[in-house]
Amino acid sequence: MARNALDRGAEILVYPELFLTGFCYERGHTGDGRRDAYEELDPFRVLAREQDCLIIGSVRRSRLNLGFCLDRSGLELRAKIHPFGEEKKHFDGGKTISPISTRWGRVGLQICYDLRFPEVARSLALQDADLLVTVAQFPSQRRGQWRALCIARAIENQIPHLACNWAKGGGSMIITARGIVLAEAECGEEIIFGEIDPGEKDEVRGEIPCFADRRPDLY
């Protein structure tokens, strides 16, 4: 699927949360701290080098669910901030929030349950993220909530949003900084495409100056 997308002109590939293993808690799937090279990502390293693309997803290492951005320059990681429910028995929350610099811009990466906390996306936006990316395993019965939250994060932060959900949940979306849905997936494996205008974020913030009008002294 990755090569198919790249052959059709994609430059940024986004995969769902823990797309290689799912939430598999058995020994051997948790990462033991010695595989620091993240060998399971080697096929994607080859793609990144050959195709000069950016690949985004998440992997598990020990007690962390690690979002990643992988391109020719290397691998950058950011931990999921908010483990959900039973995940807390197996995962710790991340300690920092910051965008990842790439040649496609500064990527603000969040993972699944983080979407429900608007402070995460706002922190990334305030740190000059150019693009918000959410990788997730939202269940299909909460797809309506997923859709509303994804669009809201784009609108309130006036930032493009690539939201990738697992195939069983469906509803992956590409959303502009104006909150317009350019593409939306159904349930099942699917590739969706959309072209993001890197200048639209500044245009929207110029038209509706929410960031300039913030009053953080009051909240």
N, C-alpha and C positions, 0 to 999 in steps of 0.2 A: 504493500500500500504506500509506503514511503516513497519508493522510486516512482510509482505511478503519479503521486502528487508532484514530485520534483520534475518529472517529465512534462507535466502540465503547467510548469512555471512557478510552483510554490517556492518561497524562500524561507518561510518560517513554518516548521512542523510542530504541532502541539499534540501531545498524547495525554490520556487521562491519568489520574492519580494512581500510583503503584501499578502501572500498566503491564509491567513484566511479570509480576507475581500475584497481584491482588493482595487482599489482606490475609496472607498466609502466615500463621504464627508458629508453624512447626519449625523445629530446629533445622538449620540449613538454609532457611529463607530469611533469616533476620539480619544477616551480616555479622561478622564476629570481630570487626575492628581491624583485621589484618589485611583485608582486601581493599587497601586504600586507593588502588588504581581504578576501582569501579569497573572491573573487567567485563561485567555484563553489558556495559555501554560501548564496548569496542566496535560492534557493527555500526553503531551510530557515529562513532568517531570517524570511521571510514567514509560514511556518507557526508559528514560535515566537511571533511578534507576534500573529497572529490567534487562535491556539488556546491561548496561554499554556502552552506545553509545554516540556519539556527534551529536547534532541536530542543524542545522543552517538554518536561514531564516530571515524574517523581520516582524515587527509589527508596528502599529501606536500608538503613545502616544502624545496627544495634537498636537503640530505643528512639531513633529519630526517623521521621518521614521527611525526606529531603527533596524539595523541589530543585530542579537543575536547569541550567541553560548550557548547552554544549554547541560550540562552533569551532572553527579552525584555530582560534586562539586558546582554546582549552575549555575546562569545566568549572562552572561556578555553582555553588549550592546555597539554598536557603531552607531552613527547617519550617515545617508546619507549626503555626503558633498555637492553635487550639485543637488538641485531640478531642474526638467526640465519643461520649458514652463509654462503651467497652474498650475503645482504643486506649483509654487512659491506663489500662492494666499493662499495656505493651509499649506505649509510646510516651515520651516526654515532649512538652511543648518547646518550641524554639525560644530563644532569648533575645533575638534582634530582628528588626525589620528594616530592610534597605533594598533599593533597586539594584539590578545587575546591569552593568554597562556592556553593550554590544555595538557592533557597527550598524545595527538596525535601530539603535536608540537604547534608552534606559528602560529595562523591563521590570515592571513591578509584579512579582510572582506571589500568588497566594494559593492555598490548597484547601479545597472542599469547605469544611466547616468554617474556615476563616472568612468565607464569603458573607456569613451572617453577622460579622462584626465589622461595621462600616469604618471603624477606626483603622483597620489594617490597610484598606485601599486608600483612605485619606492620608495616612502616614506616608505611603508610597508616593502619592500624588504630590504631597508637600515637599518630598525629597526629589522632585523633578522627574518622576517616571514619565516616559513618553507613551507607554503602552502597558495596560493592565492585562495580566494573564491569570486565569483560574483553571487549575486542573482538579478534577473531582470524581467522586463516586456517589453522586446524589441518587437516591432511589427513584424509580419511576412514579411512585405515588406522591412524591413531592416535586414533580416536574414543574407544576405551576409556580410554586414558590421559587424554585431554581431560576425560572425564566424571569420572574419579576425582580429578583435580587440582582441577577446579572445585568439587566437593563438599567436598574437603579444605580448600580456602581458606576456604570459608564456615564449616566446623566449627571449624577451629583458631583463626580470628579472631572467631568468634561474631558474624558479620555477614552481612546479606543479600547475595546475589551475583547479579548479572545478567550472564550469560555468553553473548555473541553470537558465533557462528562463521559463516563463510561458507556459502552454500547447498550447495556441493559437499561440504563436510566434514560438515555437519549437526550435530545435538546441541546447539543453543542451549538454554540452561536458565535458569529463574528458581528460585533456591534461597533458602530462609529461613535465618535466623541459627542455626537448629537443624540445618541440613543437610538439610531436607526439600525435595525437588524438587516445586515447584508446577506446572511446565509444562516440557515438553521437546519440541524439534522433531525431525523426521526430516530426511533429505536433501532438498534442493530448497527453493525459496522458500516461506516460511511465516511467518505471524504467530503468536506465542504471547503469552498474556496471563497475568498473575498479580498479586495484590494483596499488597504488602509491608507488614507491620505495623511502623511506625517505632519502636514501643516494645519490640519483641521483643528487640532487641539487648541492652538493659539488663537485661531479665528473665533472659535466658540467662546473662549474665555474673554476675548475682546468684546464680543457682542453682549454677553451676560457675565459681568465681572464678579462672579461669586467668590473667587479666591481673594480678590482685592477688597471685597466688602466683608470678609470674615471679621468676627469680633472675638478672637480667642481669649481675650481678657474676661469674657463673660461665660465661656463654656470650655 
